[in-house]
Amino acid sequence: MDNDVKFKRIQCLDRAMDIVSLVCRSSSGMTMKEIALGMDMKVGTVYNIVKTLSSRGFLSNANGSYTVGASLGLMASKWDVQQSLPVLVQPIINEIAMRTGDLCSLVIMQGGKVEIISNNLGDSNPEFTQYDYQYTFWNYPLYLATGRTLLAFGDEQEWLPEIKKHLDTGPIPDDEKNWDFQRWNEMLMQVRANGYSHITPRLPIHGAKQSFGFPLFNPLGRVIAAIGVTCEKEHCSEEHFDLVREAGLEVIKANPLF
């Protein structure tokens, strides 16, 4: 968000962007009347804005139902997630790190691999400056809290192959050795129900004991990344875990990316 309070917002542009965002969140398109209802405005007020957006290709009109247009889709395809997303998310991970004192990271999924593309070393705790982030890529998403979050909120068709890969060749801790496909499936469903993932990290060399993964969504409600929070051993208490859960869910909800 732009923090420059001196500029004057242009109402018609605000409305146009709100209409685009509204239509983007619809999975089946919206009529002019539905757009007006969603905007809490009269049809006559939104009519010219919708028609202008449609004429420029930002919206597409099929028998009176408006969906995302080709021009908007082309612009979106040019968006470099790895380059742009860390800038958008940095204020969020900074605030979570400040509230918890823990290491925060931004993680995406690429071709079945988890990739760390940004991190905040917990400035409120000087010891975090010594944290060695050894793994930028990780082949087994189910091994990590962020990976479980990305899978849980992603396409369910990806669950079975990722579970199979994890069971066949992935590193499995003792407390999960007896997990079968059904148990893994139940875990992913539970992550969805909770709104986050919480596990014991698998890298004792880092001295960490617990980690969390919180999902980030695009305007269509699809998960695009996860924010990871790693709690150092001195922070491992139920009170601190409650603080992390509250901070992660509240800060993300209060700071929409789009």
ZISUL-V630769 format. One record per backbone hydrogen bond with DSSP energy under -0.5 kcal/mol. CO is the residue of the C=O (numbers start at 0). NH is the residue of the N-H. E is the energy in kcal/mol with one decimal. If there is no record, write none. Layout:
# ZISUL-V630769
[[CO | NH | E] [CO | NH | E]]
This chain:
# ZISUL-V630769
[[2 | 4 | -0.9] [3 | 6 | -0.5] [6 | 8 | -0.6] [8 | 10 | -0.7] [9 | 12 | -0.5] [9 | 13 | -2.3] [10 | 14 | -2.6] [11 | 15 | -2.1] [12 | 16 | -2.6] [13 | 17 | -2.3] [14 | 18 | -2.4] [15 | 19 | -2.3] [16 | 20 | -2.5] [17 | 21 | -2.4] [18 | 22 | -2.6] [19 | 23 | -2.3] [20 | 24 | -1.4] [22 | 25 | -1.2] [29 | 65 | -3.3] [30 | 34 | -2.4] [31 | 35 | -2.4] [32 | 36 | -2.3] [33 | 37 | -2.7] [34 | 38 | -1.9] [35 | 39 | -0.6] [35 | 40 | -2.8] [36 | 39 | -0.7] [41 | 44 | -0.8] [41 | 45 | -1.5] [42 | 46 | -1.8] [43 | 47 | -0.6] [45 | 49 | -2.8] [46 | 50 | -2.6] [47 | 51 | -2.2] [48 | 52 | -2.6] [49 | 53 | -2.3] [50 | 54 | -2.3] [51 | 55 | -1.4] [52 | 57 | -2.1] [52 | 58 | -1.2] [53 | 56 | -1.1] [56 | 70 | -1.4] [56 | 71 | -1.1] [57 | 68 | -2.5] [59 | 61 | -0.6] [59 | 66 | -2.2] [60 | 62 | -0.6] [61 | 64 | -1.3] [63 | 65 | -0.5] [64 | 61 | -2.4] [65 | 29 | -1.9] [66 | 59 | -2.8] [68 | 72 | -2.3] [69 | 73 | -2.6] [70 | 74 | -2.1] [71 | 75 | -2.4] [72 | 76 | -1.9] [73 | 77 | -0.9] [74 | 77 | -0.9] [75 | 78 | -1.4] [78 | 80 | -0.9] [79 | 83 | -2.9] [80 | 84 | -2.1] [83 | 86 | -0.6] [83 | 87 | -1.6] [84 | 88 | -2.5] [85 | 89 | -1.7] [88 | 91 | -1.0] [88 | 92 | -2.2] [89 | 93 | -2.5] [90 | 94 | -1.9] [91 | 95 | -2.4] [92 | 96 | -2.4] [93 | 97 | -2.3] [94 | 98 | -2.4] [95 | 99 | -2.1] [96 | 100 | -2.9] [102 | 229 | -2.6] [103 | 119 | -3.4] [104 | 227 | -2.7] [105 | 116 | -2.4] [105 | 117 | -1.1] [106 | 225 | -2.6] [107 | 114 | -3.0] [109 | 112 | -1.6] [112 | 109 | -3.2] [113 | 137 | -2.2] [114 | 107 | -2.5] [114 | 116 | -0.6] [117 | 105 | -3.2] [119 | 103 | -2.1] [121 | 124 | -2.3] [124 | 127 | -2.1] [125 | 128 | -1.6] [126 | 129 | -1.7] [127 | 130 | -1.8] [130 | 132 | -0.8] [131 | 133 | -1.4] [133 | 135 | -0.7] [135 | 115 | -2.7] [137 | 113 | -2.9] [138 | 140 | -0.6] [139 | 142 | -2.0] [140 | 143 | -1.7] [143 | 147 | -2.3] [144 | 148 | -2.0] [145 | 149 | -2.6] [146 | 150 | -2.3] [147 | 151 | -2.9] [148 | 152 | -2.1] [150 | 153 | -1.0] [152 | 222 | -0.7] [154 | 157 | -2.0] [155 | 158 | -1.3] [155 | 159 | -0.6] [156 | 160 | -0.6] [157 | 161 | -1.7] [158 | 162 | -2.8] [159 | 163 | -2.6] [160 | 164 | -2.4] [161 | 165 | -2.3] [162 | 166 | -2.7] [163 | 167 | -2.5] [164 | 168 | -2.5] [164 | 169 | -0.7] [165 | 169 | -1.3] [169 | 171 | -0.5] [172 | 175 | -1.9] [173 | 176 | -1.2] [175 | 178 | -1.5] [179 | 183 | -2.3] [180 | 184 | -2.5] [181 | 185 | -2.4] [182 | 186 | -2.0] [183 | 187 | -2.2] [184 | 188 | -2.1] [185 | 189 | -2.1] [186 | 190 | -2.1] [187 | 191 | -1.8] [188 | 192 | -2.1] [189 | 193 | -2.6] [190 | 194 | -2.4] [190 | 195 | -0.8] [194 | 214 | -0.6] [196 | 212 | -2.2] [198 | 200 | -0.6] [198 | 210 | -2.6] [201 | 203 | -0.5] [202 | 205 | -2.2] [202 | 207 | -0.6] [203 | 206 | -1.7] [206 | 232 | -1.0] [209 | 230 | -2.6] [210 | 198 | -2.3] [211 | 228 | -2.0] [212 | 196 | -2.3] [213 | 226 | -3.0] [215 | 223 | -2.9] [215 | 224 | -1.3] [217 | 220 | -2.4] [221 | 217 | -2.4] [224 | 215 | -2.5] [225 | 106 | -2.8] [225 | 227 | -0.6] [226 | 213 | -2.5] [227 | 104 | -2.3] [228 | 211 | -2.3] [228 | 230 | -0.6] [229 | 102 | -1.3] [229 | 231 | -0.6] [230 | 208 | -1.8] [230 | 209 | -1.2] [231 | 234 | -2.4] [232 | 235 | -1.1] [234 | 236 | -1.6] [236 | 240 | -2.4] [237 | 241 | -2.2] [238 | 242 | -1.7] [239 | 243 | -2.4] [240 | 244 | -2.6] [241 | 245 | -2.4] [242 | 246 | -2.7] [243 | 247 | -3.0] [244 | 248 | -2.3] [245 | 249 | -2.4] [246 | 250 | -2.6] [247 | 251 | -1.7] [248 | 252 | -1.7] [249 | 253 | -2.2] [250 | 254 | -0.7] [251 | 254 | -0.7]]
